[in-house]
Amino acid sequence: MQDNARKITYGAMMIALFAILLAVSLYAPLLGNVTMFFIPLPIILYRLRYDRTSSLLVTATGVMLSLLIGGILLVPFALIHGLLGFVVGETVKTGKTKLYSLMATGLTLLITGMMMYVAAVFAFNFNAIDELFKVIDEVRVQMSSFMGKVGGLPDNYNEMMDSQIEFYQTAIPSMFIISVFVLAFIYITLNLEVASRLGNAVPKFPPFREMKLPVMTVILYGVVLLLSLFVATEPGTNFYLISINATMILRFLFLLQGISLIHHYMHEMKLPKVVTVVATGFALLLSPITTMLGILDAGMNIRAWIRKDKVK
């Protein structure tokens, strides 16, 4: 009886905290940008302490309570964060690695985001992507008008902008996937850090400097580049769509690999952390070079040479 009473009391507390975080995120614009990332925390904390069925009940109650806070439009937002909390708590409770939790969280965000997008199109006739590019087109027209008045408009300005917009329209899937997993990383890092400080055992990521992509990623990247050279890639075709998005995702991964290599070198040289931070900033500014470093490290294992030079 005491255990059930504690479970119910703790569940009520977590539901109340979930509702408060939702309300602050909705009605306090500046503070809400921060609290939004901690909305899954109450569900995570409850799942780390109690069973799966009770955690699902607490999640469902929190989502239903969002109706009273912000109406029907807040329910999808609450559902996404409730599911995120449950997935993170479930993976940690069952002893999965932090990388597994990241992948599960990213997939949850990816699937729920796509479902919300489809639901918005069919239920409300609202296409967020179309609206975004309408705004971009309006900005382009305004910039064209302004630059034309000051005499700084290039002759091929409209063709250049049309080409860029067409590229971004094609690359939406990869940009969405990358953004989702970056967002998942932020959610995982912040919430598990708080859970750890509250006395819960949570997994840790291995040091970023130890990141190592498999050689297969280099082979895959080479195949994509070769196909794009020897196969006609007309804009609008399926192959063009696949090659653009595959290239963007792989280049992002190689950029991370390159930054990881720089962190590894700084660690081996025992340089101060401030030097590593500055080097990371330059690596991002010189992203093409950093990406090339990442490709070489994934394919040739440059860090093994760094260790050999250090031993000598």
Rosetta silent file (secondary structure, phi, psi, omega in degrees, C-alpha in Angstrom):
SEQUENCE: MQDNARKITYGAMMIALFAILLAVSLYAPLLGNVTMFFIPLPIILYRLRYDRTSSLLVTATGVMLSLLIGGILLVPFALIHGLLGFVVGETVKTGKTKLYSLMATGLTLLITGMMMYVAAVFAFNFNAIDELFKVIDEVRVQMSSFMGKVGGLPDNYNEMMDSQIEFYQTAIPSMFIISVFVLAFIYITLNLEVASRLGNAVPKFPPFREMKLPVMTVILYGVVLLLSLFVATEPGTNFYLISINATMILRFLFLLQGISLIHHYMHEMKLPKVVTVVATGFALLLSPITTMLGILDAGMNIRAWIRKDKVK
SCORE:     score description
SCORE:     0.000 S_00000001
   1 L     0.000  -42.701 -179.776    0.000    0.000    0.000 S_00000001
   2 H   -65.206  -39.963  178.748    2.807    2.394    0.888 S_00000001
   3 H   -63.148  -42.685  178.345    4.595    1.604   -2.356 S_00000001
   4 H   -63.893  -39.500  179.019    1.424    2.271   -4.368 S_00000001
   5 H   -63.793  -42.406  178.240    0.839    5.509   -2.463 S_00000001
   6 H   -63.834  -42.554 -179.544    4.404    6.650   -3.219 S_00000001
   7 H   -61.147  -44.594 -179.601    3.998    5.683   -6.857 S_00000001
   8 H   -67.424  -43.058 -179.344    0.745    7.646   -7.190 S_00000001
   9 H   -63.624  -46.707 -179.825    2.121   10.657   -5.291 S_00000001
  10 H   -64.712  -38.563  177.358    5.323   10.748   -7.337 S_00000001
  11 H   -62.258  -42.549  178.399    3.309   10.308  -10.535 S_00000001
  12 H   -62.807  -39.418  178.490    1.064   13.243   -9.619 S_00000001
  13 H   -63.744  -43.537 -178.442    4.150   15.369   -8.927 S_00000001
  14 H   -69.241  -36.524  175.971    5.702   14.478  -12.284 S_00000001
  15 H   -64.224  -42.223  178.274    2.443   15.148  -14.146 S_00000001
  16 H   -63.144  -42.292  179.452    2.200   18.547  -12.446 S_00000001
  17 H   -66.073  -40.122  176.465    5.838   19.330  -13.349 S_00000001
  18 H   -58.989  -44.918 -179.768    5.198   18.221  -16.944 S_00000001
  19 H   -66.332  -39.708  179.508    2.179   20.547  -17.119 S_00000001
  20 H   -64.203  -45.120  179.649    4.119   23.466  -15.599 S_00000001
  21 H   -63.616  -38.079  175.612    6.967   23.068  -18.098 S_00000001
  22 H   -61.916  -47.326 -177.249    4.441   22.935  -20.939 S_00000001
  23 H   -63.333  -43.691  179.982    2.699   26.081  -19.702 S_00000001
  24 H   -64.407  -42.311  179.754    5.958   28.016  -19.259 S_00000001
  25 H   -63.843  -30.514 -178.365    7.148   26.926  -22.717 S_00000001
  26 H   -82.859  -42.177 -169.312    3.846   28.089  -24.219 S_00000001
  27 H  -105.196   -8.700  178.239    3.245   31.373  -22.386 S_00000001
  28 L  -118.479   90.757 -170.487    6.770   32.631  -21.541 S_00000001
  29 H   -52.375  -49.884 -176.023    8.496   33.171  -24.919 S_00000001
  30 H   -72.562  -53.319  179.061   12.080   33.795  -23.708 S_00000001
  31 H   -64.590  -33.311 -179.170   12.139   31.421  -20.757 S_00000001
  32 H   -62.916  -27.766  176.874   10.083   28.934  -22.744 S_00000001
  33 H   -64.240  -24.989  177.883   12.898   28.512  -25.256 S_00000001
  34 H   -90.002  -49.174 -175.949   14.919   26.982  -22.413 S_00000001
  35 H   -64.844  -23.808  179.598   12.224   25.056  -20.521 S_00000001
  36 H   -54.760  -37.757 -176.944   11.069   23.413  -23.754 S_00000001
  37 H   -72.200  -14.513 -177.494   14.130   21.154  -23.672 S_00000001
  38 H  -106.445    5.656  178.671   13.258   19.908  -20.175 S_00000001
  39 L   -59.169  -38.377  178.934    9.608   18.997  -20.799 S_00000001
  40 L   -70.164  -14.192 -172.211   10.492   15.258  -21.151 S_00000001
  41 H   -55.787  -46.440 -179.489   12.372   15.292  -17.815 S_00000001
  42 H   -59.048  -38.786  178.970    9.422   14.408  -15.511 S_00000001
  43 H   -67.494  -39.863  177.544    8.561   11.367  -17.643 S_00000001
  44 H   -60.751  -48.758 -177.994   12.228   10.311  -17.672 S_00000001
  45 H   -62.003  -39.240 -179.834   12.497   10.603  -13.889 S_00000001
  46 H   -68.635  -42.598 -179.617    9.304    8.626  -13.359 S_00000001
  47 H   -66.187  -32.783  178.603   10.347    5.821  -15.740 S_00000001
  48 H   -67.909  -20.101 -178.156   13.752    5.553  -14.041 S_00000001
  49 H  -103.070  -34.362 -172.358   11.968    4.869  -10.753 S_00000001
  50 L  -125.079 -179.405 -171.056    8.845    2.888  -11.687 S_00000001
  51 L   -75.615  170.478 -175.192    7.550    0.302  -14.161 S_00000001
  52 H   -64.892  -45.837 -176.699    6.711    0.694  -17.840 S_00000001
  53 H   -62.348  -45.323  178.410    2.913    0.503  -17.530 S_00000001
  54 H   -63.213  -37.568  179.710    2.747    3.183  -14.841 S_00000001
  55 H   -65.333  -40.636  176.891    5.092    5.370  -16.885 S_00000001
  56 H   -63.337  -38.546  179.367    2.837    5.084  -19.944 S_00000001
  57 H   -65.802  -42.054  177.657   -0.151    6.044  -17.787 S_00000001
  58 H   -63.686  -41.830  178.595    1.674    9.100  -16.424 S_00000001
  59 H   -61.745  -47.371 -179.537    2.687   10.084  -19.984 S_00000001
  60 H   -63.019  -39.162  179.136   -0.874    9.743  -21.281 S_00000001
  61 H   -65.396  -41.694  177.986   -2.248   11.761  -18.339 S_00000001
  62 H   -62.722  -40.394  179.275    0.269   14.537  -18.943 S_00000001
  63 H   -65.919  -42.858  178.985   -0.633   14.684  -22.636 S_00000001
  64 H   -65.186  -34.127  178.899   -4.375   14.832  -21.839 S_00000001
  65 H   -65.883  -25.145  179.765   -3.731   17.588  -19.300 S_00000001
  66 H   -63.397  -23.144  175.527   -2.199   19.677  -22.079 S_00000001
  67 H   -59.029  -39.413 -179.116   -5.738   20.124  -23.430 S_00000001
  68 H   -74.328  -24.579 -175.884   -6.561   22.283  -20.399 S_00000001
  69 H   -83.722  -46.826 -174.720   -3.358   24.290  -20.761 S_00000001
  70 H  -136.545    9.703  179.012   -3.330   25.191  -24.435 S_00000001
  71 L    81.264 -172.079 -173.403   -6.204   23.468  -26.176 S_00000001
  72 H   -63.777  -29.742 -177.359   -6.098   20.905  -28.934 S_00000001
  73 H   -70.271  -20.978  179.210   -3.171   22.552  -30.732 S_00000001
  74 H   -83.134  -17.970 -176.044   -0.858   21.912  -27.758 S_00000001
  75 H   -59.235  -46.910  178.277   -1.583   18.164  -27.711 S_00000001
  76 H   -58.626  -40.661  178.697    0.839   17.247  -30.558 S_00000001
  77 H   -62.403  -44.614  178.748    3.610   19.251  -28.849 S_00000001
  78 H   -66.519  -39.220 -179.369    2.875   17.525  -25.526 S_00000001
  79 H   -63.274  -44.025  179.473    2.663   14.108  -27.202 S_00000001
  80 H   -59.679  -47.917 -177.236    6.067   14.486  -28.844 S_00000001
  81 H   -71.630  -33.641  175.140    7.750   15.476  -25.573 S_00000001
  82 H   -63.788  -44.776  177.763    5.886   12.845  -23.595 S_00000001
  83 H   -64.449  -39.306  176.938    7.040   10.144  -26.017 S_00000001
  84 H   -59.185  -46.646  179.524   10.589   11.514  -25.922 S_00000001
  85 H   -59.998  -44.149 -179.014   10.597   11.287  -22.129 S_00000001
  86 H   -65.706  -44.046 -178.540    9.273    7.737  -22.168 S_00000001
  87 H   -63.338  -45.207  179.032   11.750    6.568  -24.850 S_00000001
  88 H   -63.163  -47.861  179.236   14.742    8.099  -23.073 S_00000001
  89 H   -61.159  -40.190 -179.579   13.645    6.722  -19.705 S_00000001
  90 H   -63.896  -46.401 -177.917   12.957    3.289  -21.219 S_00000001
  91 H   -67.099  -37.286  178.438   16.362    2.997  -22.906 S_00000001
  92 H   -70.533  -44.171 -178.860   18.220    4.118  -19.771 S_00000001
  93 H   -61.503  -35.877 -178.547   16.150    1.891  -17.462 S_00000001
  94 L   -88.051    7.767  172.373   16.796   -1.179  -19.635 S_00000001
  95 L    80.975   21.973  178.336   20.561   -0.560  -19.610 S_00000001
  96 L   -75.583  160.232  177.648   21.085    0.637  -23.186 S_00000001
  97 L   -72.792  166.101  179.440   24.073    2.756  -24.120 S_00000001
  98 H   -69.171  -32.246  176.732   23.776    6.507  -24.489 S_00000001
  99 H   -65.280  -39.729  176.574   24.356    6.189  -28.232 S_00000001
 100 H   -61.865  -43.286  177.853   21.413    3.763  -28.409 S_00000001
 101 H   -60.934  -39.576  178.510   19.305    6.294  -26.480 S_00000001
 102 H   -63.499  -46.084 -179.874   20.345    9.001  -28.942 S_00000001
 103 H   -63.221  -43.229 -179.875   19.381    6.878  -31.946 S_00000001
 104 H   -65.361  -40.367  178.475   16.035    5.914  -30.376 S_00000001
 105 H   -66.487  -43.278  178.318   15.296    9.531  -29.469 S_00000001
 106 H   -61.808  -42.842  178.654   16.243   10.760  -32.941 S_00000001
 107 H   -65.598  -37.753  177.428   14.017    8.162  -34.607 S_00000001
 108 H   -62.052  -45.434  178.064   11.146    9.091  -32.280 S_00000001
 109 H   -63.877  -40.419 -178.593   11.519   12.753  -33.210 S_00000001
 110 H   -63.268  -48.322 -177.366   11.833   11.850  -36.891 S_00000001
 111 H   -68.081  -47.033 -178.953    8.693    9.686  -36.982 S_00000001
 112 H   -66.972  -35.955  177.379    6.529   11.990  -34.851 S_00000001
 113 H   -63.289  -42.931  177.924    7.715   15.046  -36.811 S_00000001
 114 H   -65.270  -39.758  179.305    6.763   13.420  -40.107 S_00000001
 115 H   -64.166  -40.914  179.626    3.389   12.362  -38.689 S_00000001
 116 H   -66.837  -36.969  178.436    2.676   15.901  -37.474 S_00000001
 117 H   -63.512  -47.421  179.476    3.662   17.313  -40.861 S_00000001
 118 H   -63.487  -41.902 -179.809    1.327   14.926  -42.709 S_00000001
 119 H   -63.549  -39.535  179.462   -1.480   15.588  -40.205 S_00000001
 120 H   -65.255  -37.490 -179.846   -1.081   19.365  -40.654 S_00000001
 121 H   -66.929  -46.661 -174.180   -1.281   19.018  -44.438 S_00000001
 122 H   -81.283  -37.343 -175.075   -4.405   16.837  -44.446 S_00000001
 123 H   -84.582  -38.157 -173.995   -6.258   18.215  -41.402 S_00000001
 124 H  -117.448    0.710 -178.410   -5.470   21.926  -41.665 S_00000001
 125 L    54.874   39.919 -178.587   -4.264   22.246  -45.283 S_00000001
 126 L  -119.454  115.956  178.723   -1.066   23.767  -43.906 S_00000001
 127 L  -108.285  105.821 -175.054    2.232   22.856  -45.545 S_00000001
 128 H   -61.783  -36.218 -178.465    5.096   24.206  -43.430 S_00000001
 129 H   -67.957  -43.960  177.917    7.673   23.649  -46.191 S_00000001
 130 H   -62.131  -41.133  179.435    5.637   25.535  -48.790 S_00000001
 131 H   -64.578  -38.914  178.893    5.091   28.391  -46.344 S_00000001
 132 H   -61.459  -45.598 -177.126    8.817   28.533  -45.583 S_00000001
 133 H   -74.626  -22.683  171.695    9.748   28.824  -49.246 S_00000001
 134 H   -65.442  -42.398  177.885    7.048   31.444  -49.792 S_00000001
 135 H   -64.042  -43.741  179.193    8.752   33.556  -47.126 S_00000001
 136 H   -60.954  -40.526  179.739   12.154   32.899  -48.733 S_00000001
 137 H   -65.996  -38.298  177.286   10.774   33.957  -52.126 S_00000001
 138 H   -64.682  -41.184  178.067    9.368   37.164  -50.620 S_00000001
 139 H   -64.019  -40.613  179.019   12.744   37.941  -49.059 S_00000001
 140 H   -60.833  -43.241  179.893   14.426   37.292  -52.390 S_00000001
 141 H   -63.903  -42.516  179.579   12.106   39.745  -54.156 S_00000001
 142 H   -63.887  -43.613  178.047   12.715   42.386  -51.478 S_00000001
 143 H   -63.265  -39.944  179.301   16.503   41.878  -51.691 S_00000001
 144 H   -62.731  -42.243  179.524   16.348   42.062  -55.477 S_00000001
 145 H   -65.085  -44.223 -178.682   14.416   45.325  -55.307 S_00000001
 146 H   -65.424  -47.580 -178.187   16.786   46.845  -52.738 S_00000001
 147 H   -67.292  -30.935  177.009   19.981   45.781  -54.521 S_00000001
 148 H   -66.041  -35.236 -179.961   18.545   46.999  -57.835 S_00000001
 149 H   -70.039  -36.370 -178.289   18.019   50.459  -56.340 S_00000001
 150 H   -90.630   -0.473  176.026   21.566   50.726  -55.019 S_00000001
 151 L    78.815   22.725 -178.655   23.040   49.300  -58.220 S_00000001
 152 L  -112.230   22.228 -176.889   24.521   46.153  -56.679 S_00000001
 153 L   -91.159  118.220  178.211   22.383   43.533  -58.383 S_00000001
 154 L   -63.847  156.856 -178.330   24.394   40.973  -60.449 S_00000001
 155 L   -62.801  -36.985 -176.631   23.158   40.222  -63.947 S_00000001
 156 L  -102.741   29.164 -175.167   22.422   36.557  -63.142 S_00000001
 157 H   -58.978  -48.213 -177.140   21.002   37.206  -59.665 S_00000001
 158 H   -64.013  -39.140  178.383   17.601   35.583  -60.324 S_00000001
 159 H   -65.152  -40.909  178.935   19.174   32.497  -61.912 S_00000001
 160 H   -63.351  -44.883 -178.285   21.560   32.105  -58.953 S_00000001
 161 H   -67.629  -40.229  177.547   18.765   32.434  -56.416 S_00000001
 162 H   -60.683  -40.891  179.133   16.498   30.028  -58.321 S_00000001
 163 H   -64.404  -42.595  179.675   19.321   27.482  -58.363 S_00000001
 164 H   -65.446  -44.209 -179.578   19.944   27.887  -54.617 S_00000001
 165 H   -64.235  -40.507  178.165   16.266   27.598  -53.741 S_00000001
 166 H   -63.337  -38.762  178.146   15.913   24.502  -55.920 S_00000001
 167 H   -63.136  -46.934 -179.000   18.927   22.956  -54.174 S_00000001
 168 H   -66.055  -34.738  175.797   17.511   23.619  -50.701 S_00000001
 169 H   -63.020  -39.064  178.944   14.136   22.232  -51.745 S_00000001
 170 H   -70.094  -35.401 -174.104   15.878   19.053  -52.861 S_00000001
 171 L   -87.886    6.142 -179.077   18.004   18.858  -49.690 S_00000001
 172 H   -55.237  -44.609 -179.872   15.081   19.235  -47.258 S_00000001
 173 H   -57.418  -45.928 -178.621   15.084   15.521  -46.254 S_00000001
 174 H   -69.355  -39.509  178.179   18.767   15.515  -45.263 S_00000001
 175 H   -63.583  -37.596  178.645   18.541   18.888  -43.508 S_00000001
 176 H   -66.135  -44.483 -179.527   15.512   17.615  -41.586 S_00000001
 177 H   -63.600  -45.953  179.672   17.287   14.393  -40.563 S_00000001
 178 H   -62.045  -45.372 -179.629   20.446   16.223  -39.459 S_00000001
 179 H   -61.788  -40.550 -179.253   18.425   18.808  -37.518 S_00000001
 180 H   -62.090  -44.652 -176.972   16.372   16.091  -35.810 S_00000001
 181 H   -75.223  -30.281  171.880   19.426   14.198  -34.554 S_00000001
 182 H   -64.428  -43.481  177.641   21.162   17.397  -33.412 S_00000001
 183 H   -63.204  -41.361  177.830   17.983   18.249  -31.494 S_00000001
 184 H   -61.411  -39.984  178.231   17.861   14.709  -30.074 S_00000001
 185 H   -61.440  -41.892  179.188   21.465   15.106  -28.885 S_00000001
 186 H   -63.979  -45.764  178.495   20.541   18.328  -27.062 S_00000001
 187 H   -58.719  -48.711 -178.177   17.520   16.679  -25.402 S_00000001
 188 H   -61.125  -48.791 -175.429   19.554   13.642  -24.335 S_00000001
 189 H   -62.227  -49.704 -176.453   22.502   15.647  -23.021 S_00000001
 190 H   -66.484  -48.789 -174.381   20.492   18.163  -20.989 S_00000001
 191 H   -70.676  -39.406  178.716   17.932   15.790  -19.484 S_00000001
 192 H   -71.896  -27.700  174.838   20.316   12.986  -18.583 S_00000001
 193 H   -65.360  -44.105  177.551   22.674   15.502  -16.996 S_00000001
 194 H   -65.404  -43.683  179.053   19.846   16.690  -14.719 S_00000001
 195 H   -60.462  -38.358  177.909   18.776   13.097  -14.021 S_00000001
 196 H   -64.902  -42.427 -179.925   22.368   12.239  -13.081 S_00000001
 197 H   -68.016  -20.295  177.071   22.591   15.192  -10.679 S_00000001
 198 L   -89.336    8.805  173.710   19.377   13.973   -9.029 S_00000001
 199 L    95.541   11.127  178.890   21.069   10.688   -8.159 S_00000001
 200 L   -93.488  143.604  177.655   20.049    8.470  -11.082 S_00000001
 201 L   -81.609  115.916 -179.170   22.512    6.173  -12.814 S_00000001
 202 L  -126.165  151.397  179.470   22.670    7.225  -16.473 S_00000001
 203 L   -72.420  161.191  178.804   25.009    6.138  -19.294 S_00000001
 204 L  -118.689  146.054  170.660   27.759    8.382  -20.594 S_00000001
 205 L   -70.287  144.581  168.947   28.886    9.089  -24.123 S_00000001
 206 L   -64.834  158.031  179.995   32.465    8.020  -24.865 S_00000001
 207 L   -53.404  139.765 -178.027   34.783   11.036  -25.358 S_00000001
 208 H   -58.273  -30.281 -178.599   34.042   12.834  -28.643 S_00000001
 209 H   -66.253  -15.149 -179.611   37.719   12.490  -29.585 S_00000001
 210 H   -92.695    1.900  179.241   37.193    8.699  -29.838 S_00000001
 211 L   -60.134  132.930 -179.934   34.539    8.985  -32.554 S_00000001
 212 L  -145.544  112.671  175.966   35.419    6.740  -35.502 S_00000001
 213 L   -75.722  146.158  177.084   33.287    6.241  -38.583 S_00000001
 214 L   -68.297  154.817  179.124   33.542    2.863  -40.322 S_00000001
 215 H   -59.587  -27.253 -178.546   35.522    2.630  -43.574 S_00000001
 216 H   -58.530  -30.200  179.259   32.241    1.706  -45.274 S_00000001
 217 H   -66.018  -36.282  177.220   31.123    5.352  -45.024 S_00000001
 218 H   -67.362  -42.772  178.709   34.099    6.413  -47.167 S_00000001
 219 H   -61.992  -44.486  179.422   33.312    3.675  -49.704 S_00000001
 220 H   -61.824  -41.822  179.059   29.659    4.736  -49.777 S_00000001
 221 H   -63.604  -40.842  177.916   30.657    8.384  -50.264 S_00000001
 222 H   -63.872  -39.593  178.197   32.962    7.385  -53.121 S_00000001
 223 H   -63.185  -43.520  179.601   30.185    5.397  -54.786 S_00000001
 224 H   -62.327  -42.946  179.951   27.801    8.363  -54.552 S_00000001
 225 H   -65.730  -42.518 -179.999   30.407   10.703  -56.075 S_00000001
 226 H   -64.413  -42.833  179.128   31.241    8.273  -58.888 S_00000001
 227 H   -63.158  -38.794  179.850   27.594    7.731  -59.742 S_00000001
 228 H   -68.104  -23.278  178.112   26.989   11.478  -59.826 S_00000001
 229 H   -80.989  -38.189 -171.780   29.883   11.805  -62.302 S_00000001
 230 H  -101.921  -12.123  179.095   28.878    9.008  -64.663 S_00000001
 231 L  -112.434  134.726  179.597   25.090    9.069  -64.335 S_00000001
 232 L   -63.403  121.747 -178.264   23.030   12.005  -65.598 S_00000001
 233 L  -114.373   81.195  178.963   21.630   13.769  -62.537 S_00000001
 234 L   -78.608  135.763  175.859   18.925   16.077  -63.785 S_00000001
 235 L   -54.854  135.205  179.520   17.216   18.203  -61.108 S_00000001
 236 L   100.511  -16.429  178.667   13.873   16.724  -60.140 S_00000001
 237 L   -81.516  160.393  179.968   14.842   13.088  -60.774 S_00000001
 238 H   -63.311  -40.538 -179.432   14.875   10.482  -57.998 S_00000001
 239 H   -65.304  -38.541  176.760   18.607    9.877  -58.356 S_00000001
 240 H   -60.821  -44.405  178.734   19.324   13.597  -58.032 S_00000001
 241 H   -60.704  -46.390 -177.952   17.233   13.694  -54.844 S_00000001
 242 H   -66.874  -44.635 -176.512   19.006   10.656  -53.370 S_00000001
 243 H   -65.985  -41.413  179.752   22.529   11.794  -54.297 S_00000001
 244 H   -63.084  -47.051 -177.036   22.106   15.319  -52.927 S_00000001
 245 H   -71.504  -38.753  176.833   20.692   14.138  -49.605 S_00000001
 246 H   -63.837  -41.571  179.389   23.144   11.253  -49.203 S_00000001
 247 H   -62.924  -42.850 -178.858   26.059   13.613  -49.923 S_00000001
 248 H   -64.650  -43.851 -179.836   24.874   16.175  -47.363 S_00000001
 249 H   -65.274  -44.124 -179.497   24.431   13.588  -44.596 S_00000001
 250 H   -66.060  -39.834  178.592   27.798   11.942  -45.283 S_00000001
 251 H   -65.279  -36.524  176.710   29.601   15.287  -45.411 S_00000001
 252 H   -63.326  -43.169  178.439   28.062   16.243  -42.077 S_00000001
 253 H   -63.710  -40.664  179.113   29.323   12.965  -40.575 S_00000001
 254 H   -69.149  -31.639  174.442   32.807   13.525  -42.027 S_00000001
 255 H   -62.011  -45.157  176.504   32.799   17.068  -40.618 S_00000001
 256 H   -61.218  -40.346  179.188   32.154   15.577  -37.162 S_00000001
 257 H   -63.257  -40.413  178.230   34.911   13.020  -37.797 S_00000001
 258 H   -64.499  -42.368  177.451   37.324   15.809  -38.718 S_00000001
 259 H   -64.996  -38.800  177.318   36.531   17.786  -35.563 S_00000001
 260 H   -60.915  -40.719  177.727   36.935   14.573  -33.552 S_00000001
 261 H   -61.856  -41.777  178.184   40.393   14.111  -35.087 S_00000001
 262 H   -62.912  -42.921  177.481   41.360   17.643  -34.052 S_00000001
 263 H   -62.089  -39.898  179.148   40.136   16.954  -30.492 S_00000001
 264 H   -63.024  -44.278  179.661   42.156   13.721  -30.474 S_00000001
 265 H   -62.428  -44.805  179.297   45.305   15.562  -31.595 S_00000001
 266 H   -61.537  -38.388  179.708   44.844   18.271  -28.953 S_00000001
 267 H   -68.057  -42.442 -179.997   44.371   15.596  -26.282 S_00000001
 268 H   -64.574  -34.490  179.515   47.471   13.675  -27.367 S_00000001
 269 L   -83.175   -3.727  179.987   49.505   16.892  -27.296 S_00000001
 270 L    55.517   42.807  178.493   48.049   17.697  -23.842 S_00000001
 271 L   -84.379  155.317 -179.638   47.099   21.207  -24.950 S_00000001
 272 L   -61.343  153.878 -178.453   44.727   23.375  -22.848 S_00000001
 273 H   -62.895  -30.934 -179.689   40.991   23.053  -23.440 S_00000001
 274 H   -63.413  -33.255  177.062   40.781   26.670  -24.570 S_00000001
 275 H   -66.727  -38.867  177.866   43.058   25.781  -27.505 S_00000001
 276 H   -63.848  -39.922  179.220   40.704   22.931  -28.400 S_00000001
 277 H   -64.394  -45.565  179.192   37.732   25.304  -28.334 S_00000001
 278 H   -63.423  -41.928  179.429   39.492   27.815  -30.591 S_00000001
 279 H   -63.864  -36.391  177.694   40.597   25.026  -32.950 S_00000001
 280 H   -64.552  -40.658  177.003   37.008   23.763  -33.139 S_00000001
 281 H   -60.290  -44.970  177.806   35.836   27.240  -34.124 S_00000001
 282 H   -66.144  -35.600  179.440   38.395   27.400  -36.934 S_00000001
 283 H   -62.526  -38.370  178.031   37.465   23.853  -37.984 S_00000001
 284 H   -70.381  -38.816  177.963   33.851   24.929  -38.443 S_00000001
 285 H   -65.860  -36.147  179.892   34.872   28.036  -40.367 S_00000001
 286 L  -103.771   49.634 -172.387   37.099   25.917  -42.616 S_00000001
 287 H   -58.410  -35.603  178.113   34.535   23.135  -42.883 S_00000001
 288 H   -60.598  -41.228  179.257   35.612   21.881  -46.380 S_00000001
 289 H   -67.997  -42.027  179.208   39.150   21.218  -45.085 S_00000001
 290 H   -62.749  -39.526  177.289   37.808   19.677  -41.872 S_00000001
 291 H   -62.661  -40.787  177.628   35.500   17.433  -43.896 S_00000001
 292 H   -63.483  -40.405  175.327   38.473   16.267  -45.975 S_00000001
 293 H   -59.061  -41.482  179.013   40.375   15.495  -42.761 S_00000001
 294 H   -62.763  -41.083  178.464   37.390   13.466  -41.608 S_00000001
 295 H   -63.187  -45.302 -179.852   37.332   11.466  -44.848 S_00000001
 296 H   -64.266  -40.291 -179.015   41.066   10.746  -44.584 S_00000001
 297 H   -67.963  -40.095  178.972   40.792    9.758  -40.920 S_00000001
 298 H   -67.148  -34.880 -176.754   37.846    7.432  -41.552 S_00000001
 299 H   -89.252  -31.667 -172.747   39.616    5.808  -44.500 S_00000001
 300 H  -120.079   -6.090  179.115   43.268    5.843  -43.382 S_00000001
 301 L    58.427   65.008 -178.935   43.118    6.216  -39.569 S_00000001
 302 H   -60.479  -34.655 -176.043   45.304    9.324  -39.259 S_00000001
 303 H   -63.374  -24.032  175.173   45.145    9.199  -35.455 S_00000001
 304 H   -66.641  -37.043  176.009   47.173    5.965  -35.528 S_00000001
 305 H   -67.581  -36.134  178.694   50.008    7.943  -37.166 S_00000001
 306 H   -61.996  -40.970  179.089   49.672   10.627  -34.506 S_00000001
 307 H   -65.495  -39.976 -179.927   50.223    7.994  -31.799 S_00000001
 308 H   -64.085  -43.353  178.743   53.265    6.617  -33.633 S_00000001
 309 H   -63.340  -34.820 -179.683   54.809   10.099  -33.941 S_00000001
 310 H   -68.133  -39.368  179.831   54.174   10.687  -30.248 S_00000001
 311 H   -65.313  -39.525  178.390   55.923    7.438  -29.299 S_00000001
 312 L   -64.815    0.000    0.000   58.969    8.376  -31.412 S_00000001
